[in-house]
Amino acid sequence: MRKRFCKIVATLGPASFAPSMIRLLHQAGVDVFRLNFSHGGERLAGAMKAIREIERDLLVPIAVIADLQGPKIRTGVLKDGGLDLRFGEEYRLVLAGEATQADVIPVPHPEVLDVLVPGDVLKLDDGKLQLTVRARATDAVIVRADTFGRLTDRKGVNLPGRTLPISALTEKDRADLDAALDIGADYVALSFVQRPEDVAEAKALIGERAGVIAKIEKPTAVDHVDAIIALSDGLMVARGDLGVELPPEDVPNIQRRLVRACRRAGKPVIVATHMLESMVESIAPPRAEASDVSTAVYQGADAVMLSAETAVGRHPPTAVAIMDRIIAATERDPECGAFSAVDLHEADLATADAITLSARRIAEVLDCRFAVAYTKTGSTARRLSRDRPHCGILGATPSTAVARRLALSWGVAPEVTEDISHFHEMLGKAEAIARRHAAEEGDRIIILAGYPFGRAGKTNTLKVSRIGAMGE
């Protein structure tokens, strides 16, 4: 079992598609792999094959996230290949794929031009350039340049605060979704989520074949986050896009809010983007990036993600190893758990919640080595993960699909095992699983299960035992 609880997600790309590199990344500490369907093409299926071979060799379930591209709002082709924006000067946005005049910015997206009103702000090229809408004309939207700089062809357009009347799933996304499900992705990350209906649309297409992770990268999604979390199987805090759409000073507080909202709901949350960005080139991160990773751990994130660092970086395994060390060092702080504590609404708690909350307290008082959670759907292990016990969680399930999804949850080491049928078998298997994860003679473990055995959603049993003395 890993010597830390917060999980590491690594993005695969040109620097890491080779099966030998994927194996190195897993050895360095990766728990979950992300396949970016914006790029990769046919190499994604090969990467999935390599990941499943590691699973078979090591008997360790690994989660795979298929990240869909989502709608890409971009400018068209500019006259002469670019336009030098001058501060305070006015320009025209027109519905076109290509500009024929020097002061025109073509935008081939009618839904963008339709919603713009005077006062709206547009950010171009990942926020490097900014325009403000001054007026609407018959055939154009008049904008003023708030920055100077050169705008070139096909740069991204962001509309902070505006909900666009478009689906989060493009035709490309639907084709990529089919491909992701065909190769056996465990989660699908949904980009450009604006409202709960976007998640519901994806869930209707996916069914039970994979979990849905909603990427929070737009302010409108933040406004509806509780409803989005309720429909999702997890959340990704996509700080790069949030930082374009929002003032930078707002992003840290929103990150904290989103992490806590997921914790209360018992859904895994990933903090992503620019975690160790300098390691795309450098062999070591600056202190500020190390502190950024540590902050996400203190806040209670289930996972932190590497993007370009492992996809195109020069030192993918080193980036993973350093992130692993930062997480482990942070979790050794005795106050780490206190920082990430959340208040649960007692009126919403069920018997299973009372059991897992009790297990958390028992693990602390008795210094237990592991909590073994028998689970058919993963809910018992996720509840225990939400409560952040002071011990590792061994999620024992008969379902390989459930085990793989549990690999994303804080502190959970999933184990695929046959269903238990009686009390003595429950004790024996729990001891065997704990021993495989380096439990030693005399270590205390907590066992959680549902009785009658083999039924989903019936967690009502808690047993404290010692390794080697299960009859006590």
C-alpha positions in Angstrom: 0.0 0.0 0.0 1.2 3.5 -0.7 2.7 5.4 2.2 0.3 8.3 1.8 -3.5 8.8 1.5 -4.0 11.6 -1.1 -3.8 10.0 -4.6 -1.8 11.1 -7.6 -3.3 11.4 -11.1 -0.9 11.5 -14.0 -1.7 12.6 -17.6 -0.2 10.5 -20.3 1.1 12.1 -23.5 4.0 12.0 -25.9 6.6 11.9 -23.1 4.9 9.0 -21.3 2.9 6.8 -23.8 5.6 4.1 -23.9 4.5 1.0 -21.8 7.9 1.1 -20.0 7.3 4.7 -19.0 3.8 4.0 -17.8 5.2 1.3 -15.6 7.8 3.6 -14.2 5.2 6.2 -13.4 3.1 3.7 -11.5 6.2 2.6 -9.6 6.9 6.2 -8.7 3.5 6.6 -7.2 0.7 7.1 -9.8 -2.7 5.7 -8.6 -4.8 7.0 -11.5 -4.0 7.7 -15.2 -5.6 10.4 -17.2 -6.1 9.9 -21.0 -6.6 13.3 -22.7 -8.9 12.8 -25.7 -8.0 16.3 -27.0 -4.8 14.6 -28.1 -3.4 11.1 -28.4 -5.5 9.4 -31.0 -4.8 5.8 -31.5 -2.1 5.8 -28.8 -4.7 6.0 -26.1 -5.9 2.4 -26.6 -2.2 1.3 -26.4 -1.8 3.2 -23.2 -4.9 1.5 -21.7 -3.5 -1.9 -22.7 -0.3 -1.2 -20.9 -2.1 0.0 -17.7 -4.2 -3.2 -17.6 -1.0 -5.3 -18.0 0.4 -3.6 -14.9 -2.8 -4.4 -13.1 -2.5 -8.1 -14.0 1.1 -8.3 -13.1 0.8 -6.5 -9.7 -2.8 -7.3 -8.8 -3.4 -3.6 -8.1 -6.6 -2.0 -9.4 -5.8 1.2 -11.3 -8.3 3.9 -12.3 -8.3 5.4 -15.7 -9.9 8.8 -16.5 -10.9 9.6 -20.1 -10.9 13.4 -20.3 -13.2 14.7 -23.1 -12.2 17.9 -24.9 -15.6 19.7 -24.8 -16.6 22.7 -27.0 -13.6 24.9 -28.0 -14.7 28.5 -28.6 -12.1 30.1 -30.8 -11.6 33.0 -33.1 -11.4 32.5 -36.8 -8.6 33.3 -39.3 -7.5 36.9 -39.2 -6.5 39.1 -42.1 -2.8 38.8 -42.8 -2.5 36.2 -40.1 -2.9 38.4 -37.1 -4.1 41.7 -35.5 -2.1 44.0 -33.3 -4.6 45.1 -30.6 -4.1 48.7 -29.4 -5.3 49.7 -25.9 -8.6 51.6 -26.1 -9.1 51.1 -29.8 -12.4 49.6 -31.0 -12.8 46.5 -33.2 -15.7 44.5 -34.6 -16.6 40.9 -33.8 -18.4 39.3 -36.8 -19.9 35.9 -37.5 -17.4 34.5 -39.9 -14.6 31.9 -40.2 -12.2 34.3 -41.8 -11.8 38.1 -41.7 -11.5 40.2 -44.9 -10.8 43.5 -43.1 -8.0 44.6 -40.7 -10.1 45.7 -37.8 -12.4 42.6 -37.8 -12.1 39.7 -35.4 -14.0 36.7 -36.9 -15.9 34.4 -34.4 -17.5 31.3 -36.1 -19.8 30.7 -33.2 -23.3 32.4 -33.4 -24.1 31.4 -29.9 -21.3 33.6 -28.6 -22.3 36.7 -30.5 -26.0 36.2 -29.7 -25.5 36.4 -25.9 -23.1 39.4 -25.8 -24.4 42.7 -24.3 -22.6 46.0 -23.6 -20.3 45.6 -20.6 -19.5 41.9 -21.2 -15.8 41.0 -21.1 -14.1 38.5 -23.5 -10.8 37.0 -22.7 -8.7 35.7 -25.6 -5.6 33.4 -25.9 -5.8 32.0 -22.3 -6.5 35.4 -20.8 -3.5 37.2 -22.3 -5.8 39.6 -24.2 -9.1 41.2 -23.1 -12.0 42.9 -24.8 -15.1 44.7 -23.5 -18.3 44.9 -25.4 -19.3 48.5 -26.2 -22.3 48.1 -28.4 -24.2 45.8 -30.8 -24.5 46.7 -34.5 -26.6 45.1 -37.2 -23.9 42.8 -38.4 -21.3 43.0 -35.7 -20.5 43.4 -32.0 -18.3 46.5 -31.2 -15.6 45.8 -28.7 -12.8 47.8 -27.0 -9.3 46.4 -26.4 -8.5 46.5 -22.7 -5.0 45.3 -23.4 -2.4 45.6 -26.1 -0.9 42.6 -27.9 -1.0 40.5 -31.0 -4.0 38.3 -31.6 -3.3 35.5 -34.1 -5.5 32.9 -35.7 -7.8 30.5 -33.9 -7.2 31.6 -30.3 -9.5 30.6 -27.5 -12.3 32.8 -26.4 -13.6 32.9 -22.8 -16.8 34.7 -21.6 -16.6 35.0 -17.9 -20.0 35.0 -16.2 -22.0 34.0 -19.4 -23.8 30.7 -19.8 -23.6 29.7 -23.5 -26.6 27.8 -25.0 -24.4 24.9 -26.1 -24.1 21.3 -24.9 -20.9 20.2 -23.0 -20.7 17.3 -25.5 -19.7 18.0 -29.1 -20.0 15.4 -31.9 -16.2 14.8 -31.4 -16.9 14.2 -27.7 -19.6 11.7 -28.4 -17.3 9.7 -30.7 -14.5 10.0 -28.1 -16.9 8.8 -25.4 -17.8 5.7 -27.4 -14.0 5.0 -27.8 -13.3 5.6 -24.1 -16.1 3.2 -23.0 -14.9 0.6 -25.6 -11.4 0.6 -24.1 -12.8 0.4 -20.6 -12.3 3.8 -19.0 -13.4 3.9 -15.4 -14.3 7.6 -15.3 -15.2 10.1 -18.0 -14.2 13.7 -17.2 -16.7 16.1 -18.7 -15.3 19.5 -19.9 -17.2 22.8 -20.3 -19.8 22.0 -17.6 -22.0 25.0 -17.1 -25.1 23.6 -15.3 -26.4 20.3 -13.8 -28.1 19.4 -17.1 -24.7 19.0 -18.7 -23.9 16.2 -16.3 -27.3 14.6 -16.6 -26.9 14.5 -20.4 -23.6 12.7 -20.1 -24.9 10.3 -17.4 -27.8 9.3 -19.6 -25.4 8.3 -22.4 -22.9 6.5 -20.1 -25.2 4.8 -17.7 -23.3 2.5 -15.3 -20.4 1.9 -17.7 -18.2 4.6 -16.1 -18.3 7.3 -13.5 -18.7 10.9 -14.5 -16.2 13.6 -13.2 -17.5 17.1 -13.7 -14.6 19.5 -14.5 -15.3 22.9 -12.8 -13.7 25.4 -15.1 -16.4 28.0 -15.5 -17.9 30.5 -13.0 -21.5 29.3 -13.9 -20.6 25.8 -12.8 -19.3 27.2 -9.4 -22.8 28.8 -9.0 -24.5 25.4 -9.4 -21.8 23.3 -7.8 -24.0 21.5 -5.2 -26.4 20.3 -7.8 -23.5 19.3 -10.1 -21.9 17.3 -7.3 -25.2 15.5 -6.6 -25.3 14.2 -10.2 -21.6 13.5 -10.6 -19.3 10.7 -9.3 -16.5 13.2 -8.7 -15.2 16.7 -9.4 -12.1 18.1 -10.9 -11.1 21.6 -9.9 -9.7 22.8 -13.3 -7.7 25.8 -12.0 -6.2 26.8 -15.3 -9.5 27.6 -17.0 -10.9 29.0 -13.7 -8.0 31.3 -13.6 -8.8 32.7 -17.0 -12.5 33.2 -16.3 -12.1 34.6 -12.7 -9.8 37.1 -11.0 -6.7 35.1 -9.8 -7.4 36.2 -6.2 -10.7 34.3 -6.3 -9.4 30.9 -7.4 -7.8 29.8 -4.1 -11.0 30.4 -2.1 -13.1 28.6 -4.8 -10.7 25.6 -4.7 -11.2 25.4 -0.9 -15.0 25.7 -1.3 -15.2 23.0 -4.0 -13.0 20.6 -2.0 -15.2 21.0 1.1 -18.4 20.6 -0.9 -17.2 17.3 -2.3 -16.1 16.1 1.1 -19.5 16.8 2.6 -21.1 14.8 -0.3 -18.6 12.0 0.0 -17.5 12.4 -3.7 -13.8 12.3 -4.7 -12.3 15.6 -5.8 -9.2 16.2 -7.9 -7.2 19.4 -7.7 -5.6 20.0 -11.1 -3.5 22.2 -13.3 -0.1 23.9 -12.7 0.7 21.8 -9.6 4.4 21.3 -10.5 4.3 23.2 -13.8 8.0 24.2 -13.7 8.9 20.5 -13.9 7.9 20.4 -17.5 11.5 21.6 -18.0 13.2 21.7 -14.5 14.4 18.7 -12.5 13.0 20.2 -9.3 10.0 22.5 -8.4 10.2 25.9 -6.7 9.1 26.2 -3.1 5.8 27.9 -4.2 4.7 24.9 -6.2 5.6 22.5 -3.4 3.5 24.6 -1.1 0.6 24.6 -3.7 0.5 20.8 -3.6 0.7 20.8 0.2 -2.2 23.2 0.4 -4.4 20.9 -1.6 -3.6 18.0 0.7 -4.3 20.2 3.8 -7.6 21.1 2.3 -8.6 17.5 2.0 -8.4 16.8 -1.7 -8.7 13.1 -2.7 -6.2 13.5 -5.5 -3.8 16.0 -7.0 -3.0 15.9 -10.8 0.0 16.3 -13.0 -0.8 17.5 -16.5 2.0 18.7 -18.8 4.5 17.6 -16.3 4.0 13.9 -17.2 2.4 14.3 -20.7 5.1 16.4 -22.4 7.7 17.1 -19.6 11.3 16.1 -19.5 11.2 14.3 -16.2 7.8 12.5 -15.7 8.9 9.9 -13.1 10.8 12.6 -11.1 7.7 14.8 -11.1 5.6 12.0 -9.7 8.2 11.0 -7.1 8.5 14.6 -5.9 4.7 15.0 -5.6 4.7 11.7 -3.7 7.2 13.1 -1.2 5.4 16.4 -0.8 2.1 14.6 0.0 3.7 12.2 2.4 5.5 15.0 4.2 2.3 17.0 4.5 0.3 14.0 5.8 2.9 13.5 8.6 1.9 16.8 10.1 -0.2 15.9 13.1 -2.5 18.8 12.3 -3.2 17.8 8.7 -6.4 16.0 9.5 -7.7 19.0 11.6 -7.3 21.4 8.7 -9.4 19.2 6.3 -12.2 18.4 8.8 -15.7 19.0 7.6 -19.1 19.2 9.4 -21.7 16.8 8.2 -25.4 17.4 8.4 -26.7 15.0 11.0 -30.2 14.9 9.6 -28.8 13.5 6.3 -26.8 10.6 8.0 -27.8 7.0 7.7 -26.8 3.9 9.7 -23.8 3.4 7.4 -22.6 6.9 8.1 -22.8 6.3 11.8 -20.8 3.1 11.4 -18.0 4.8 9.4 -17.9 7.8 11.7 -17.5 5.4 14.7 -14.7 3.6 12.8 -12.8 6.8 12.3 -12.9 7.5 16.1 -12.0 3.9 17.0 -9.0 3.9 14.6 -7.7 7.0 16.3 -8.2 5.8 19.9 -6.9 2.3 19.3 -4.2 3.2 16.7 -5.6 0.7 14.2 -3.4 -0.2 11.2 -6.2 -0.7 8.7 -10.0 -0.5 8.2 -11.2 -3.3 6.0 -14.5 -2.2 4.3 -16.5 -5.0 2.5 -18.4 -3.2 -0.2 -20.4 -4.2 -3.4 -20.9 -0.8 -4.8 -18.0 1.1 -3.2 -20.2 3.3 -1.0 -18.9 2.0 2.3 -15.3 2.6 1.4 -16.1 6.1 0.0 -18.0 6.9 3.2 -15.0 5.9 5.3 -12.7 7.8 2.9 -14.9 10.9 3.4 -14.4 10.7 7.2 -10.6 10.6 6.8 -9.7 7.9 9.4 -6.2 7.8 10.9 -5.4 4.5 9.1 -5.4 3.0 5.6 -8.7 1.8 4.1 -8.8 -1.6 2.4 -11.8 -1.6 0.0 -12.7 -5.3 -0.5 -15.2 -5.8 -3.3 -16.1 -8.6 -5.7 -16.3 -6.1 -8.6 -13.2 -5.2 -10.6 -15.0 -2.1 -11.9 -15.8 -0.9 -8.4 -12.3 -1.6 -7.3 -10.8 0.5 -10.1 -13.1 3.4 -9.3 -12.1 3.2 -5.6 -8.5 3.8 -6.6 -9.4 7.5 -6.9 -10.7 7.9 -3.3 -8.5 9.2 -0.5 -6.8 6.5 1.5 -8.5 3.6 -0.2 -6.4 0.6 -1.4 -9.0 -1.5 -3.4 -8.9 -5.3 -3.3 -10.9 -7.6 -5.6 -12.2 -10.5 -3.6 -15.1 -12.9 -3.6 -18.2 -12.1 -1.6 -18.2 -13.3 2.0 -21.0 -15.6 3.2 -20.5 -15.9 7.0 -18.9 -14.2 9.9 -15.8 -16.4 10.2 -15.1 -15.9 6.5 -15.4 -12.1 7.0 -12.7 -12.2 9.7 -10.4 -14.6 7.9 -10.4 -12.7 4.6 -10.0 -9.3 6.4 -6.8 -10.6 8.1 -5.5 -12.1 4.8 -6.1 -8.8 3.0 -4.5 -6.7 5.8 -1.4 -9.0 5.8 -1.0 -8.5 2.0 -0.7 -4.8 2.8 2.0 -5.4 5.3 -0.1 -5.6 8.5 1.9 -7.4 11.2 1.1 -9.8 14.1 -0.8 -8.0 16.8 -1.9 -5.0 14.6 -5.4 -3.9 15.2 -7.8 -3.7 12.3 -11.4 -2.5 12.0 -13.8 -4.6 9.8 -17.0 -3.0 8.3 -19.6 -5.1 6.5 -23.3 -5.5 5.9 -25.4 -8.3 7.4 -27.0 -10.3 5.8 -23.8 -10.6 3.8 -23.7 -10.0 0.0 -26.4 -7.3 -0.1 -25.6 -3.8 -1.3 -26.3 -0.8 0.9 -26.6 -2.7 4.2 -23.5 -1.6 6.1 -24.4 -2.2 9.8 -21.6 -4.2 11.3 -18.3 -3.1 12.9 -15.7 -5.5 14.4 -12.3 -4.7 15.9 -9.7 -7.5 15.8 -6.0 -8.2 16.0 -3.9 -9.8 13.3 -3.2 -13.4 14.4 -6.0 -13.4 17.0 -9.2 -13.2 15.1 -11.0 -15.3 17.7 -10.7 -12.7 20.4 
